[in-house]
Amino acid sequence: MNSEEQILYEQLKAGNESAYGILYRNHYAILCHFANFYLHDRFSAESVVEDVIYHLWENRESLNITKSIRSYLVMAVRNKWIPEVGYTTPEPDRWQKAAKAATEALDAAQTAGYELYNLNGDPSKNYQLIFMDNTAANKETLFARMGTSSADGESISSCDQYNNPNGYGGWGGNCPLQELVDAYEVVKDGVASKFDWNNPEEKANPYANRDPRFYATILYDGAKWMTRNVETYFDVDNNGTIIGGGKDTKFGNDSWNASPTGYNMKKFMDEGYALNSWNFCARNWIHLRMAELYLNKAEALYHIGDEEGAREALKPVRQRAGMPAVTATGADLLGAIKNERRIEFAFEEHRYFDVRRWKEAPKYFGSTVHAITIKKYPDGKKTYEVDKLRSDVGGDRKWDDKMYWLPIPKSEMDKNPNLVQNPGYNK
């Protein structure tokens, strides 16, 4: 901010009412115009701006404005109106309706004979088979696109070639981030807890004792896959300098297909596929399954204050996965519900929408993401280092709140001059 604005800022923090009046006169009109552009309601826009400016005054002693006052106010106004843009007719009982619908859907599915897939005694293998079993025995699937063995990309058949590690002859397509790996809980003595890199025992052996779904979803260094164990470690000398690497690194076959994160995807994958044969097994792409009905119910019940009901709705899904019941309450329970969706539906195209409807996109989609570097020393000892994912493969993620919506294509805008472009896309 310039010197004049700096003086105004300091006077404002000191409680000078004249400074508050100047700020109001200098910024009120332009902020109202800005808010009205998105809200299309002058009264609502004025209310938002008045609330923002008054809140600034009420909290003046704790202000920390490093750029211009106007930039600060514009951001505050934008953050204020974002929650108001969505449902145009607010309904206080919307979560109540959601809980009722989720309960009715689950009851109807169970009455019709649908149930969680539970045909294998090994929780990890059982979870893996949900997405491989396209027979009538799979009573978890409620709605799916039928797959074939075609090599023409029908459904998910060709994912085996696209996603296998490079050392096996695959193309290393979908590479899980360290953030997802860290989201899988550790289970010790029947108690689940968050994985912690600050725990020396967990850091030394980060893939031990994890949620069984981890072993069915992620190919990590040392994981048994096909005829050998995955090798994403780098050989180093006694000084820690990289001198080579495992078969599934850039030192293996087709280095350009090596995973930049140190992980590959296992979920949906056929372990019996012969790489480069293009002879695939048929699998369905599941759009809706029983687990979603349980987790939808859990989230809705939480928001109407029925925490016990929410925990009970979580229980069947976690029990099927070999995980202990959730005992958390309050905000921790909501966090557990959200993480359960992240784990249970990994790579099933839920996360994109979940994070947006929770309005948590800046937290997850607007920050640097991470990879793992595993170093294998001459004595065979391995160390694990979390590093920033390279920016050239999307490590530095940027978020703009306009991305809560998609832009209306210009071709559609040209057809109808009455259309109003979604917020933020008129620049």
LOSEDREN-807625 format. One record per residue (C-alpha): residue number from 1; x, y, z. Coordinates in nm, 4 decimals. Example, Ala and Ser with C-alpha at 12.3 -4.5 7.8 and 13.67 -1.06 7.14 Angstrom:
<rs>
R   resi         xx         yy         zz
R      1     1.2300    -0.4500     0.7800
R      2     1.3670    -0.1060     0.7140
</rs>
This chain:
<rs>
R   resi         xx         yy         zz
R      1     0.0000     0.0000     0.0000
R      2     0.1145     0.3576    -0.0616
R      3     0.2121     0.5966     0.2196
R      4    -0.1285     0.7676     0.2304
R      5    -0.3089     0.4354     0.2584
R      6    -0.0587     0.3180     0.5199
R      7    -0.1450     0.6177     0.7380
R      8    -0.5161     0.5472     0.6963
R      9    -0.4576     0.1831     0.7857
R     10    -0.2683     0.2708     1.1033
R     11    -0.5357     0.5225     1.2056
R     12    -0.8027     0.2616     1.1433
R     13    -0.6260     0.0079     1.3645
R     14    -0.5975     0.2731     1.6342
R     15    -0.9766     0.3186     1.6338
R     16    -0.9972     0.6517     1.4526
R     17    -1.3628     0.6854     1.3428
R     18    -1.2740     0.9481     1.0843
R     19    -1.0428     0.6978     0.9161
R     20    -1.3323     0.4490     0.9155
R     21    -1.5532     0.7086     0.7449
R     22    -1.2921     0.7752     0.4779
R     23    -1.2523     0.4019     0.4134
R     24    -1.6293     0.3650     0.3828
R     25    -1.6626     0.6516     0.1334
R     26    -1.3618     0.5426    -0.0732
R     27    -1.4612     0.1783    -0.1174
R     28    -1.8333     0.1283    -0.0556
R     29    -1.9625     0.2070    -0.4059
R     30    -1.7042     0.0036    -0.5988
R     31    -1.7478    -0.2952    -0.3640
R     32    -2.1253    -0.2831    -0.4091
R     33    -2.0799    -0.2824    -0.7857
R     34    -1.8432    -0.5779    -0.7576
R     35    -2.0797    -0.7806    -0.5369
R     36    -2.3876    -0.6952    -0.7439
R     37    -2.2128    -0.8179    -1.0592
R     38    -2.2161    -1.1693    -0.9125
R     39    -2.5265    -1.1658    -0.6947
R     40    -2.7542    -0.9762    -0.9369
R     41    -2.9361    -0.8319    -0.6371
R     42    -2.8515    -0.4787    -0.5267
R     43    -2.9981    -0.5181    -0.1799
R     44    -2.8013    -0.8401    -0.1152
R     45    -2.4862    -0.6823    -0.2555
R     46    -2.5168    -0.3791    -0.0276
R     47    -2.5790    -0.6046     0.2739
R     48    -2.2683    -0.8097     0.1981
R     49    -2.0491    -0.4994     0.1624
R     50    -2.1844    -0.3393     0.4782
R     51    -2.1189    -0.6593     0.6729
R     52    -1.7618    -0.6797     0.5417
R     53    -1.6737    -0.3183     0.6212
R     54    -1.8362    -0.3355     0.9647
R     55    -1.6546    -0.6618     1.0416
R     56    -1.3269    -0.4935     0.9460
R     57    -1.3989    -0.2131     1.1918
R     58    -1.5001    -0.4510     1.4714
R     59    -1.1792    -0.6501     1.4253
R     60    -0.9518    -0.3560     1.3487
R     61    -0.6999    -0.4316     1.6248
R     62    -0.6186    -0.7736     1.4788
R     63    -0.6023    -0.6622     1.1144
R     64    -0.3047    -0.7767     0.9109
R     65    -0.3266    -0.6191     0.5665
R     66    -0.0046    -0.6487     0.3692
R     67    -0.1223    -0.5295     0.0286
R     68    -0.3788    -0.2631    -0.0550
R     69    -0.6893    -0.2102     0.1562
R     70    -0.9075    -0.2379    -0.1538
R     71    -0.7591    -0.5772    -0.2470
R     72    -0.8246    -0.6956     0.1048
R     73    -1.1856    -0.5747     0.0931
R     74    -1.2513    -0.7223    -0.2514
R     75    -1.1280    -1.0617    -0.1310
R     76    -1.3389    -1.0322     0.1846
R     77    -1.6494    -0.9503    -0.0199
R     78    -1.5831    -1.2378    -0.2568
R     79    -1.5412    -1.4796     0.0329
R     80    -1.8637    -1.3466     0.1783
R     81    -2.0778    -1.4013    -0.1288
R     82    -1.9378    -1.7362    -0.2373
R     83    -2.1432    -1.9303     0.0198
R     84    -2.4546    -1.7478    -0.1042
R     85    -2.4106    -1.8576    -0.4633
R     86    -2.5453    -2.2071    -0.5154
R     87    -2.8966    -2.2965    -0.4124
R     88    -3.1070    -1.9944    -0.5044
R     89    -3.3788    -2.0865    -0.2534
R     90    -3.2195    -2.1675     0.0845
R     91    -3.3933    -2.4459     0.2749
R     92    -3.3071    -2.4842     0.6451
R     93    -3.4206    -2.8478     0.6345
R     94    -3.2186    -2.9449     0.3282
R     95    -2.9944    -3.1825     0.5287
R     96    -3.3062    -3.3295     0.6891
R     97    -3.4397    -3.4072     0.3435
R     98    -3.1021    -3.5497     0.2416
R     99    -3.0951    -3.7787     0.5456
R    100    -3.4481    -3.8993     0.4706
R    101    -3.3652    -3.9635     0.1048
R    102    -3.0408    -4.1450     0.1904
R    103    -3.2178    -4.3656     0.4443
R    104    -3.4993    -4.4478     0.2032
R    105    -3.2535    -4.5262    -0.0769
R    106    -3.0515    -4.7584     0.1469
R    107    -3.3638    -4.9330     0.2758
R    108    -3.4986    -4.9794    -0.0766
R    109    -3.1685    -5.1228    -0.2016
R    110    -3.1490    -5.3684     0.0864
R    111    -3.5090    -5.4743     0.0302
R    112    -3.4235    -5.5397    -0.3336
R    113    -3.1391    -5.7703    -0.2306
R    114    -2.8394    -5.5384    -0.2687
R    115    -2.5638    -5.5486    -0.0083
R    116    -2.2005    -5.4614     0.0479
R    117    -1.9650    -5.6926    -0.1402
R    118    -1.8234    -5.9393     0.1099
R    119    -1.7227    -6.2580    -0.0685
R    120    -1.3569    -6.2818     0.0321
R    121    -1.2238    -6.3194     0.3837
R    122    -0.9249    -6.0927     0.3190
R    123    -1.0531    -5.7320     0.3519
R    124    -0.7952    -5.5998     0.1061
R    125    -0.8633    -5.8653    -0.1572
R    126    -1.2370    -5.8300    -0.1022
R    127    -1.2191    -5.4542    -0.1664
R    128    -1.0141    -5.5154    -0.4807
R    129    -1.2719    -5.7601    -0.6140
R    130    -1.5575    -5.5087    -0.5908
R    131    -1.4263    -5.3546    -0.9110
R    132    -1.3217    -5.6779    -1.0826
R    133    -1.6327    -5.8916    -1.0266
R    134    -1.8818    -5.8102    -1.3014
R    135    -2.1048    -6.1097    -1.2285
R    136    -2.4449    -6.1293    -1.0627
R    137    -2.2657    -6.2248    -0.7412
R    138    -2.1583    -5.8623    -0.7011
R    139    -2.4643    -5.7270    -0.5218
R    140    -2.2928    -5.4014    -0.4282
R    141    -2.3259    -5.2482    -0.7735
R    142    -2.6414    -5.0416    -0.8122
R    143    -2.5645    -4.8683    -1.1406
R    144    -2.2736    -4.9294    -1.3753
R    145    -2.1611    -4.9006    -1.7300
R    146    -2.0966    -5.2508    -1.8576
R    147    -1.7430    -5.3084    -1.9744
R    148    -1.6018    -5.5389    -2.2376
R    149    -1.2644    -5.6913    -2.3144
R    150    -1.2265    -5.4554    -2.6098
R    151    -0.8969    -5.2777    -2.6682
R    152    -1.0855    -4.9747    -2.7990
R    153    -1.1073    -4.8052    -2.4611
R    154    -1.4605    -4.9220    -2.3822
R    155    -1.5268    -4.8686    -2.0115
R    156    -1.1999    -4.9263    -1.8203
R    157    -1.0623    -5.2305    -2.0009
R    158    -0.7403    -5.0716    -2.1257
R    159    -0.6510    -4.9205    -1.7880
R    160    -0.4144    -5.2141    -1.7297
R    161    -0.1853    -5.0996    -2.0085
R    162    -0.2201    -4.7329    -1.9272
R    163    -0.1505    -4.7581    -1.5547
R    164     0.0923    -5.0414    -1.4859
R    165     0.4396    -4.9330    -1.3695
R    166     0.6990    -4.8769    -1.6397
R    167     0.9124    -5.1689    -1.5200
R    168     0.6310    -5.4070    -1.6073
R    169     0.5848    -5.2535    -1.9511
R    170     0.3017    -5.0212    -1.8517
R    171     0.2611    -4.6514    -1.9198
R    172     0.2433    -4.5308    -1.5582
R    173    -0.0624    -4.3152    -1.6205
R    174    -0.2352    -4.2451    -1.2894
R    175     0.0172    -4.1852    -1.0127
R    176    -0.1238    -4.1389    -0.6604
R    177    -0.0018    -3.8431    -0.4578
R    178     0.1644    -3.8647    -0.1193
R    179    -0.1341    -3.6763     0.0227
R    180    -0.3637    -3.9669    -0.0653
R    181    -0.1204    -4.2249     0.0733
R    182    -0.0971    -4.0315     0.4000
R    183    -0.4774    -4.0272     0.4303
R    184    -0.4888    -4.4039     0.4903
R    185    -0.5003    -4.4684     0.8638
R    186    -0.2621    -4.6843     1.0636
R    187    -0.4180    -4.9682     1.2635
R    188    -0.2422    -5.1006     1.5752
R    189    -0.3993    -5.3246     1.8383
R    190    -0.7433    -5.2609     1.6942
R    191    -0.7099    -4.8822     1.7117
R    192    -0.6997    -4.6603     1.4020
R    193    -0.5025    -4.3359     1.3960
R    194    -0.3750    -4.0852     1.1414
R    195    -0.0418    -4.1690     0.9838
R    196     0.2312    -3.9452     1.1253
R    197     0.5673    -3.8781     0.9597
R    198     0.6882    -3.7443     1.2953
R    199     0.6454    -4.0891     1.4470
R    200     0.9885    -4.2592     1.4089
R    201     0.8379    -4.6088     1.3864
R    202     0.5898    -4.5109     1.1169
R    203     0.8466    -4.3071     0.9233
R    204     1.0876    -4.6029     0.9152
R    205     0.8210    -4.8375     0.7766
R    206     0.5486    -4.6176     0.6285
R    207     0.3539    -4.8879     0.4480
R    208     0.3029    -5.1198     0.7450
R    209    -0.0269    -5.1653     0.9306
R    210    -0.2286    -4.9417     0.7014
R    211    -0.5996    -4.9501     0.6245
R    212    -0.6474    -5.2707     0.4147
R    213    -0.7918    -5.0629     0.1314
R    214    -0.4484    -4.9051     0.0895
R    215    -0.3042    -5.2373    -0.0263
R    216    -0.5847    -5.2770    -0.2816
R    217    -0.5552    -4.9232    -0.4173
R    218    -0.1884    -4.8217    -0.4282
R    219     0.1204    -4.9855    -0.5764
R    220     0.4062    -4.8760    -0.3504
R    221     0.7698    -4.9745    -0.3167
R    222     0.7831    -5.3363    -0.2017
R    223     0.4205    -5.4173    -0.2882
R    224     0.3684    -5.7650    -0.4354
R    225     0.2418    -5.7252    -0.7905
R    226     0.2302    -5.9896    -1.0620
R    227     0.5554    -6.1878    -1.0531
R    228     0.7677    -5.9614    -0.8311
R    229     0.7672    -5.6723    -0.5857
R    230     0.7352    -5.3127    -0.7044
R    231     1.0702    -5.1289    -0.7069
R    232     1.0415    -4.7511    -0.6872
R    233     1.3509    -4.7002    -0.4720
R    234     1.6721    -4.5296    -0.5815
R    235     2.0107    -4.6837    -0.5122
R    236     2.2447    -4.4412    -0.3377
R    237     2.6031    -4.4485    -0.2167
R    238     2.7002    -4.3975     0.1464
R    239     2.6722    -4.0206     0.0977
R    240     2.3132    -4.0479    -0.0218
R    241     2.3933    -3.9676    -0.3865
R    242     2.1658    -4.1439    -0.6336
R    243     2.3609    -4.3904    -0.8508
R    244     2.0805    -4.6053    -0.9891
R    245     1.7343    -4.7279    -0.9134
R    246     1.4757    -5.0021    -0.9071
R    247     1.2981    -5.1463    -1.2098
R    248     1.0045    -4.9065    -1.1727
R    249     1.2047    -4.5832    -1.1686
R    250     1.3625    -4.3808    -1.4441
R    251     1.6454    -4.6335    -1.4349
R    252     1.4066    -4.9072    -1.5503
R    253     1.2347    -4.9706    -1.8824
R    254     1.0860    -4.6749    -2.0687
R    255     1.2091    -4.4128    -1.8245
R    256     0.9580    -4.1581    -1.9540
R    257     0.6777    -4.3732    -1.8078
R    258     0.8234    -4.3822    -1.4559
R    259     0.5915    -4.2503    -1.1845
R    260     0.6894    -3.8988    -1.0734
R    261     0.5239    -3.9552    -0.7345
R    262     0.6823    -4.2892    -0.6447
R    263     0.3420    -4.4625    -0.6568
R    264     0.1206    -4.6296    -0.9152
R    265    -0.2463    -4.7169    -0.9151
R    266    -0.3641    -5.0685    -0.8293
R    267    -0.7390    -5.0208    -0.7982
R    268    -0.9364    -5.1536    -1.1007
R    269    -0.6229    -5.3323    -1.2279
R    270    -0.6098    -5.6940    -1.3492
R    271    -0.3048    -5.8667    -1.2024
R    272    -0.3280    -6.1372    -1.4691
R    273    -0.2926    -5.8994    -1.7627
R    274    -0.0022    -5.9670    -1.9988
R    275     0.1564    -5.6278    -2.0657
R    276     0.1421    -5.5028    -2.4247
R    277    -0.0883    -5.7900    -2.5241
R    278    -0.3993    -5.5701    -2.5268
R    279    -0.5950    -5.8775    -2.4189
R    280    -0.8098    -5.7330    -2.1427
R    281    -1.0669    -5.8771    -1.9070
R    282    -1.4115    -5.7193    -1.8938
R    283    -1.4875    -5.4931    -1.5975
R    284    -1.7735    -5.2583    -1.5275
R    285    -1.7367    -4.8935    -1.4391
R    286    -1.9432    -4.8501    -1.1245
R    287    -2.1295    -4.5201    -1.1000
R    288    -2.3260    -4.5979    -0.7836
R    289    -2.2747    -4.8664    -0.5212
R    290    -2.3997    -4.9569    -0.1769
R    291    -2.1070    -4.8001     0.0083
R    292    -2.2091    -4.4581    -0.1229
R    293    -2.5570    -4.4946     0.0204
R    294    -2.4122    -4.5649     0.3640
R    295    -2.1691    -4.2731     0.3502
R    296    -2.4298    -4.0335     0.2105
R    297    -2.6499    -4.1258     0.5046
R    298    -2.3649    -4.0780     0.7529
R    299    -2.2893    -3.7275     0.6275
R    300    -2.6521    -3.6186     0.6222
R    301    -2.7207    -3.7547     0.9714
R    302    -2.4180    -3.5707     1.1063
R    303    -2.5502    -3.2408     0.9729
R    304    -2.8881    -3.2834     1.1441
R    305    -2.7173    -3.3518     1.4759
R    306    -2.7547    -3.7312     1.4839
R    307    -2.3911    -3.8190     1.5510
R    308    -2.4684    -4.1669     1.6807
R    309    -2.6638    -4.2417     1.3650
R    310    -2.3758    -4.1095     1.1552
R    311    -2.1290    -4.3389     1.3307
R    312    -2.3636    -4.6354     1.2821
R    313    -2.3920    -4.5589     0.9092
R    314    -2.0125    -4.5556     0.8794
R    315    -1.9726    -4.8846     1.0624
R    316    -2.0748    -5.1369     0.7888
R    317    -1.8376    -4.9836     0.5326
R    318    -1.5433    -4.9739     0.7717
R    319    -1.6198    -5.3180     0.9127
R    320    -1.6211    -5.4628     0.5606
R    321    -1.2810    -5.2987     0.5058
R    322    -1.1378    -5.4514     0.8239
R    323    -1.1292    -5.1147     1.0013
R    324    -1.2416    -5.0377     1.3582
R    325    -1.5547    -4.8317     1.4159
R    326    -1.5282    -4.4537     1.4298
R    327    -1.5768    -4.3148     1.7810
R    328    -1.5091    -3.9460     1.7083
R    329    -1.7549    -3.6687     1.7895
R    330    -1.8152    -3.3132     1.6714
R    331    -1.5844    -3.1688     1.4084
R    332    -1.3587    -3.4752     1.4339
R    333    -1.6508    -3.6954     1.3309
R    334    -1.7183    -3.4803     1.0245
R    335    -1.3481    -3.5062     0.9385
R    336    -1.3688    -3.8848     0.9719
R    337    -1.6721    -3.8975     0.7413
R    338    -1.4950    -3.6874     0.4798
R    339    -1.1795    -3.8978     0.4984
R    340    -1.3841    -4.2159     0.4706
R    341    -1.5250    -4.0908     0.1420
R    342    -1.1746    -4.0055     0.0245
R    343    -1.0475    -4.3565     0.0973
R    344    -1.3487    -4.5669     0.0043
R    345    -1.4078    -4.3846    -0.3265
R    346    -1.0468    -4.3208    -0.4310
R    347    -1.0246    -4.2822    -0.8122
R    348    -1.4023    -4.3273    -0.8490
R    349    -1.4529    -3.9610    -0.9469
R    350    -1.6175    -3.8518    -0.6201
R    351    -1.3365    -3.6386    -0.4841
R    352    -1.3687    -3.3691    -0.7526
R    353    -1.7261    -3.3008    -0.6455
R    354    -1.6936    -3.3677    -0.2727
R    355    -1.4208    -3.1102    -0.2196
R    356    -1.6150    -2.8510    -0.4171
R    357    -1.9444    -2.9005    -0.2355
R    358    -1.7582    -2.8793     0.0958
R    359    -1.6042    -2.5516    -0.0285
R    360    -1.2588    -2.6806     0.0646
R    361    -1.0989    -2.6546    -0.2774
R    362    -0.8277    -2.3996    -0.1830
R    363    -0.7089    -2.6394     0.0889
R    364    -0.6745    -2.9396    -0.1403
R    365    -0.6552    -2.8026    -0.4942
R    366    -0.4619    -2.4806    -0.4360
R    367    -0.1376    -2.5954    -0.2807
R    368     0.1821    -2.7794    -0.3653
R    369     0.1396    -3.1566    -0.3639
R    370     0.4012    -3.4160    -0.2805
R    371     0.5828    -3.7301    -0.3885
R    372     0.8041    -3.9853    -0.2126
R    373     1.1762    -4.0406    -0.2681
R    374     1.3011    -4.3732    -0.1357
R    375     1.6748    -4.4182    -0.1016
R    376     1.8309    -4.7624    -0.0681
R    377     2.1774    -4.7568     0.0866
R    378     2.4558    -5.0136     0.0239
R    379     2.3642    -5.1972     0.3462
R    380     2.0066    -5.2419     0.2219
R    381     1.8506    -4.9850     0.4545
R    382     1.5840    -4.7615     0.3013
R    383     1.4922    -4.4072     0.3932
R    384     1.1751    -4.2241     0.2951
R    385     1.1691    -3.8554     0.2099
R    386     0.8586    -3.6561     0.1209
R    387     0.9403    -3.4042    -0.1511
R    388     0.7441    -3.1481    -0.3483
R    389     0.6132    -3.2954    -0.6709
R    390     0.7825    -3.1433    -0.9738
R    391     0.5996    -2.8429    -1.1132
R    392     0.6310    -2.9744    -1.4697
R    393     0.3965    -3.2602    -1.3788
R    394     0.1469    -3.0499    -1.1852
R    395     0.3111    -3.0240    -0.8457
R    396     0.2284    -2.6569    -0.7931
R    397    -0.1477    -2.6462    -0.8012
R    398    -0.3312    -2.3183    -0.8401
R    399    -0.6879    -2.2525    -0.7391
R    400    -0.9239    -1.9693    -0.8240
R    401    -1.2674    -1.9603    -0.6616
R    402    -1.4282    -1.9214    -1.0026
R    403    -1.3394    -2.2885    -1.0540
R    404    -1.6221    -2.3840    -0.8221
R    405    -1.8196    -2.3404    -1.1439
R    406    -1.7459    -2.4212    -1.5060
R    407    -1.7601    -2.1453    -1.7648
R    408    -2.0508    -2.1357    -2.0053
R    409    -1.8937    -2.1973    -2.3496
R    410    -1.8716    -1.8876    -2.5667
R    411    -2.0630    -2.0673    -2.8406
R    412    -2.3595    -2.0967    -2.6028
R    413    -2.3247    -1.7373    -2.4843
R    414    -2.3324    -1.6235    -2.8464
R    415    -2.6563    -1.8134    -2.9060
R    416    -2.8371    -1.6487    -2.6179
R    417    -2.7487    -1.2911    -2.5167
R    418    -2.9615    -1.3317    -2.2020
R    419    -2.7196    -1.5837    -2.0519
R    420    -2.5025    -1.4527    -1.7689
R    421    -2.1530    -1.5960    -1.7556
R    422    -2.0567    -1.7761    -1.4362
R    423    -1.8618    -1.5715    -1.1773
R    424    -1.5030    -1.4887    -1.2633
R    425    -1.5022    -1.5871    -1.6299
R    426    -1.5640    -1.2441    -1.7838
R    427    -1.2011    -1.1336    -1.7569
</rs>
